[in-house]
Amino acid sequence: MGQERLSWFGRLMQRLHPEGIPAGAAKVYNALSGTSIFLRHYDLVAEDVVKFCSAGRLLDIGTGPGRLLIPMYRQAPQLELTGVDISEAMVVEAAKNIAAAGMSDGIRVRQAGAKQLPFEDNYFDIVISSASLHHWKEPKECMAEIRRVLKPGGAALLYDLVKNMPKEILAEGRRKYGGYRMFLLWLHSFEEPFYNPESMVSLADPKLFETIHTRWVGLLCCLTLRKPIVV
Ligand SMILES: C[S@@+](CC[C@H](N)C(=O)[O-])C[C@H]1O[C@@H](n2cnc3c(N)ncnc32)[C@H](O)[C@@H]1O
């Protein structure tokens, strides 16, 4: 059980952390997300997503300021892109960023939580999420909801920072971003209720998904799921 496998500190932090980012913090996060380390991360994730799906319908859960959807649109213009976030303030930031990039016609954003997605069954070809999973209060219910909106055979790619990053990944991070930025990242995240790759895997019910494994994409661990073709 993924929830139980968080440390006591992780469980406490998950309880204390607000699920949706409130208005003031949304502005701060929006500013941070425009810095080079974040923008490089969004490009890397978009490249990874396109390997799984480059046409059809994509949903980004916990889209925050919507900055991942922008390189997604550039890299896969045939994807119909939708972002949702539980925080209304974040949806406002996302709409502004998408308008500034001139992509309002191609990207929709709306307020919704991962546990209750306002879409019909079997609607999306791919569901993605970046740095949001650790905020979800009821991750198992959210996984079931992701499966519901995915088409049979569709993939879910849930990228997040985790605890216990392998030494090689940390060394790669220091090489790419420098020790100072890695320290800032740690400062930003030491109190976050992060999973580790094993507890991430245990969030997904093997009865619901035929593929469940984790992979590294830059500094993020990606929980990779596939809904069976025959359901
Ligand atoms: C750290 S931000 C990441 C934003 C963006 N995906 C990124 O990579 O920059 C986490 C986002 O997840 C949203 N969030 C948290 N819990 C959520 C939930 N249950 N459903 C939808 N969004 C959620 C928060 O409001 C916040 O905008």
PDBQT file of the ligand as one rigid body, heavy atoms in Angstrom, charges set to zero:
ROOT
HETATM    1  C1  LIG A 301       4.410  21.282  -7.924  1.00  0.00    +0.000 C 
HETATM    2  S1  LIG A 301       3.050  21.723  -8.902  1.00  0.00    +0.000 S 
HETATM    3  C2  LIG A 301       3.539  21.045 -10.495  1.00  0.00    +0.000 C 
HETATM    4  C3  LIG A 301       2.901  21.812 -11.629  1.00  0.00    +0.000 C 
HETATM    5  C4  LIG A 301       3.312  21.362 -13.040  1.00  0.00    +0.000 C 
HETATM    6  N1  LIG A 301       2.789  20.060 -13.378  1.00  0.00    +0.000 N 
HETATM    7  C5  LIG A 301       4.791  21.405 -13.216  1.00  0.00    +0.000 C 
HETATM    8  O1  LIG A 301       5.401  20.357 -13.496  1.00  0.00    +0.000 OA
HETATM    9  O2  LIG A 301       5.360  22.491 -13.104  1.00  0.00    +0.000 OA
HETATM   10  C6  LIG A 301       1.776  20.565  -8.412  1.00  0.00    +0.000 C 
HETATM   11  C7  LIG A 301       0.407  20.913  -8.985  1.00  0.00    +0.000 C 
HETATM   12  O3  LIG A 301      -0.502  19.848  -8.742  1.00  0.00    +0.000 OA
HETATM   13  C8  LIG A 301      -1.769  20.412  -8.399  1.00  0.00    +0.000 C 
HETATM   14  N2  LIG A 301      -2.543  19.390  -7.675  1.00  0.00    +0.000 N 
HETATM   15  C9  LIG A 301      -2.314  18.915  -6.434  1.00  0.00    +0.000 A 
HETATM   16  N3  LIG A 301      -3.200  17.971  -6.127  1.00  0.00    +0.000 NA
HETATM   17  C10 LIG A 301      -3.997  17.808  -7.206  1.00  0.00    +0.000 A 
HETATM   18  C11 LIG A 301      -5.088  16.965  -7.509  1.00  0.00    +0.000 A 
HETATM   19  N4  LIG A 301      -5.549  16.080  -6.627  1.00  0.00    +0.000 N 
HETATM   20  N5  LIG A 301      -5.675  17.071  -8.717  1.00  0.00    +0.000 NA
HETATM   21  C12 LIG A 301      -5.213  17.977  -9.630  1.00  0.00    +0.000 A 
HETATM   22  N6  LIG A 301      -4.195  18.814  -9.393  1.00  0.00    +0.000 NA
HETATM   23  C13 LIG A 301      -3.574  18.723  -8.213  1.00  0.00    +0.000 A 
HETATM   24  C14 LIG A 301      -1.406  21.625  -7.566  1.00  0.00    +0.000 C 
HETATM   25  O4  LIG A 301      -2.449  22.567  -7.463  1.00  0.00    +0.000 OA
HETATM   26  C15 LIG A 301      -0.204  22.150  -8.341  1.00  0.00    +0.000 C 
HETATM   27  O5  LIG A 301      -0.580  23.060  -9.332  1.00  0.00    +0.000 OA
ENDROOT
TORSDOF 0
